[in-house]
Amino acid sequence: MQFIPLIGRTFLATIFIHAAVNKIFDFANTQTLMAEKGLPFAAVLLVGTIIVQILGGLSLVVGYQTRWGAWLLILFLIPTTLVFHNFWDAPSEKIDFFKNLSIMGGLLMITYFGAGPVSVDEHITMSNTDFTDPDNP
């Protein structure tokens, strides 16, 4: 059971890491898509997007600064979802809109419960815990 949070974090992270890699290999087309959506400085925003997706995704996988990584991804997903998956104007975006809401729900669970037992965060917490008995120095 201790590996369940690790598996869940990894599943959540794959969409971000995969998307970042795709953006790297298809940089020009992704930049064009972003510019067509009216985003200024599309190249700069795209580099920032790739960095956020990689750092946030890796944070989830290894379980380091996991709550911060989850918040980073949530804050990234809010404008991304509203700009790129506006199903009220493009009905075909409805599934991706609700997919992103579901992902944000999973990320919110991580912000509340933390990374779980198989994580760097937990290892650091356990390393910093003083197990000495104060009555028996």
DRENSE-840320 format. One record per residue (C-alpha): y negated, z, x; residue in one letter; residue number from 1. Coordinates in Angstrom, 2 decimals, padded with zeros to 5 digits. Layout:
N
+---------+---------+---------+------+-----+
:       v :       w :       u : rest :  nr :
+---------+---------+---------+------+-----+
:       Y :       Z :       X :    A : NUM :
...
+---------+---------+---------+------+-----+
//
This chain:
137
+---------+---------+---------+------+-----+
:       v :       w :       u : rest :  nr :
+---------+---------+---------+------+-----+
:  000.00 :  000.00 :  000.00 :    M :   1 :
: -002.37 :  000.60 :  002.91 :    Q :   2 :
: -002.54 : -003.15 :  003.58 :    F :   3 :
: -003.69 : -004.06 :  000.05 :    I :   4 :
: -007.44 : -003.65 :  000.84 :    P :   5 :
: -007.01 : -005.71 :  004.04 :    L :   6 :
: -005.32 : -008.51 :  002.09 :    I :   7 :
: -008.01 : -008.38 : -000.60 :    G :   8 :
: -010.82 : -008.44 :  001.97 :    R :   9 :
: -009.18 : -011.37 :  003.75 :    T :  10 :
: -008.81 : -013.31 :  000.50 :    F :  11 :
: -012.49 : -012.73 : -000.29 :    L :  12 :
: -013.54 : -013.72 :  003.23 :    A :  13 :
: -011.66 : -017.02 :  003.31 :    T :  14 :
: -014.03 : -018.76 :  000.92 :    I :  15 :
: -017.04 : -017.89 :  003.08 :    F :  16 :
: -015.47 : -018.74 :  006.43 :    I :  17 :
: -013.99 : -021.98 :  005.09 :    H :  18 :
: -017.34 : -022.98 :  003.56 :    A :  19 :
: -019.16 : -022.26 :  006.83 :    A :  20 :
: -016.73 : -024.39 :  008.84 :    V :  21 :
: -017.10 : -027.23 :  006.32 :    N :  22 :
: -020.88 : -026.99 :  006.59 :    K :  23 :
: -020.69 : -027.17 :  010.39 :    I :  24 :
: -018.57 : -030.32 :  010.33 :    F :  25 :
: -020.60 : -031.92 :  007.54 :    D :  26 :
: -024.02 : -030.64 :  008.57 :    F :  27 :
: -026.04 : -033.78 :  007.77 :    A :  28 :
: -024.64 : -034.24 :  004.26 :    N :  29 :
: -025.01 : -030.55 :  003.47 :    T :  30 :
: -028.59 : -030.59 :  004.71 :    Q :  31 :
: -029.31 : -033.60 :  002.49 :    T :  32 :
: -027.79 : -031.84 : -000.54 :    L :  33 :
: -029.93 : -028.78 :  000.10 :    M :  34 :
: -033.07 : -030.91 :  000.46 :    A :  35 :
: -032.22 : -032.72 : -002.79 :    E :  36 :
: -032.11 : -029.33 : -004.52 :    K :  37 :
: -035.72 : -028.88 : -003.43 :    G :  38 :
: -035.12 : -026.35 : -000.67 :    L :  39 :
: -037.74 : -026.49 :  002.08 :    P :  40 :
: -036.65 : -026.41 :  005.72 :    F :  41 :
: -033.12 : -027.36 :  004.71 :    A :  42 :
: -031.83 : -027.50 :  008.30 :    A :  43 :
: -033.09 : -023.98 :  009.07 :    V :  44 :
: -031.71 : -022.63 :  005.80 :    L :  45 :
: -028.40 : -024.33 :  006.50 :    L :  46 :
: -028.09 : -022.70 :  009.92 :    V :  47 :
: -028.91 : -019.36 :  008.29 :    G :  48 :
: -026.32 : -020.00 :  005.60 :    T :  49 :
: -023.63 : -020.74 :  008.18 :    I :  50 :
: -024.48 : -017.58 :  010.12 :    I :  51 :
: -024.44 : -015.42 :  006.97 :    V :  52 :
: -021.13 : -016.85 :  005.80 :    Q :  53 :
: -019.45 : -016.41 :  009.18 :    I :  54 :
: -020.80 : -012.91 :  009.88 :    L :  55 :
: -020.17 : -011.71 :  006.33 :    G :  56 :
: -016.70 : -013.24 :  006.26 :    G :  57 :
: -015.70 : -011.79 :  009.63 :    L :  58 :
: -017.09 : -008.41 :  008.61 :    S :  59 :
: -014.72 : -008.43 :  005.65 :    L :  60 :
: -011.68 : -009.60 :  007.61 :    V :  61 :
: -011.92 : -007.07 :  010.44 :    V :  62 :
: -013.39 : -004.34 :  008.28 :    G :  63 :
: -016.37 : -003.65 :  010.52 :    Y :  64 :
: -019.66 : -002.69 :  008.85 :    Q :  65 :
: -017.86 : -003.87 :  005.74 :    T :  66 :
: -020.27 : -002.46 :  003.20 :    R :  67 :
: -023.20 : -004.15 :  004.97 :    W :  68 :
: -021.25 : -007.40 :  005.21 :    G :  69 :
: -020.47 : -007.28 :  001.50 :    A :  70 :
: -024.13 : -006.62 :  000.64 :    W :  71 :
: -025.18 : -009.50 :  002.89 :    L :  72 :
: -022.84 : -011.85 :  001.05 :    L :  73 :
: -023.96 : -010.60 : -002.37 :    I :  74 :
: -027.60 : -011.15 : -001.47 :    L :  75 :
: -026.67 : -014.62 : -000.23 :    F :  76 :
: -024.69 : -015.45 : -003.38 :    L :  77 :
: -027.38 : -014.54 : -005.89 :    I :  78 :
: -029.86 : -017.33 : -005.03 :    P :  79 :
: -027.06 : -019.70 : -004.04 :    T :  80 :
: -025.42 : -019.31 : -007.43 :    T :  81 :
: -028.67 : -019.78 : -009.32 :    L :  82 :
: -029.76 : -022.85 : -007.32 :    V :  83 :
: -026.48 : -024.69 : -006.83 :    F :  84 :
: -024.42 : -023.64 : -009.85 :    H :  85 :
: -026.98 : -023.74 : -012.66 :    N :  86 :
: -024.56 : -024.59 : -015.45 :    F :  87 :
: -027.33 : -024.43 : -018.06 :    W :  88 :
: -028.60 : -027.71 : -016.56 :    D :  89 :
: -025.29 : -029.03 : -015.23 :    A :  90 :
: -022.30 : -027.95 : -017.39 :    P :  91 :
: -019.87 : -029.02 : -014.66 :    S :  92 :
: -021.13 : -026.07 : -012.56 :    E :  93 :
: -019.96 : -023.46 : -015.06 :    K :  94 :
: -016.67 : -022.70 : -013.28 :    I :  95 :
: -018.37 : -022.29 : -009.89 :    D :  96 :
: -021.06 : -020.10 : -011.44 :    F :  97 :
: -018.49 : -017.71 : -012.88 :    F :  98 :
: -016.36 : -017.93 : -009.73 :    K :  99 :
: -019.34 : -016.68 : -007.75 :    N : 100 :
: -019.90 : -013.86 : -010.26 :    L : 101 :
: -016.26 : -012.86 : -009.80 :    S : 102 :
: -016.62 : -012.92 : -006.03 :    I : 103 :
: -019.73 : -010.74 : -006.33 :    M : 104 :
: -017.67 : -008.33 : -008.42 :    G : 105 :
: -015.09 : -008.06 : -005.66 :    G : 106 :
: -017.82 : -007.59 : -003.07 :    L : 107 :
: -019.40 : -004.84 : -005.18 :    L : 108 :
: -016.03 : -003.06 : -005.19 :    M : 109 :
: -016.08 : -003.16 : -001.39 :    I : 110 :
: -019.62 : -001.76 : -001.28 :    T : 111 :
: -018.45 :  001.16 : -003.39 :    Y : 112 :
: -014.96 :  001.88 : -002.04 :    F : 113 :
: -015.37 :  000.68 :  001.54 :    G : 114 :
: -012.98 : -001.29 :  003.69 :    A : 115 :
: -009.85 :  000.78 :  003.22 :    G : 116 :
: -007.41 :  002.30 :  005.70 :    P : 117 :
: -006.66 : -000.79 :  007.81 :    V : 118 :
: -010.13 : -001.52 :  009.16 :    S : 119 :
: -012.39 : -000.96 :  012.12 :    V : 120 :
: -014.64 :  001.15 :  009.88 :    D : 121 :
: -011.77 :  003.53 :  009.12 :    E : 122 :
: -010.74 :  003.66 :  012.78 :    H : 123 :
: -014.29 :  004.61 :  013.77 :    I : 124 :
: -014.43 :  007.26 :  011.05 :    T : 125 :
: -011.12 :  008.74 :  012.18 :    M : 126 :
: -012.20 :  008.67 :  015.85 :    S : 127 :
: -015.39 :  010.57 :  015.02 :    N : 128 :
: -013.62 :  013.21 :  012.95 :    T : 129 :
: -013.20 :  016.53 :  014.69 :    D : 130 :
: -009.69 :  017.78 :  013.97 :    F : 131 :
: -010.06 :  021.04 :  015.88 :    T : 132 :
: -009.63 :  024.26 :  013.99 :    D : 133 :
: -012.94 :  026.17 :  014.11 :    P : 134 :
: -011.02 :  029.46 :  013.87 :    D : 135 :
: -008.82 :  028.62 :  016.86 :    N : 136 :
: -010.97 :  027.07 :  019.64 :    P : 137 :
+---------+---------+---------+------+-----+
//
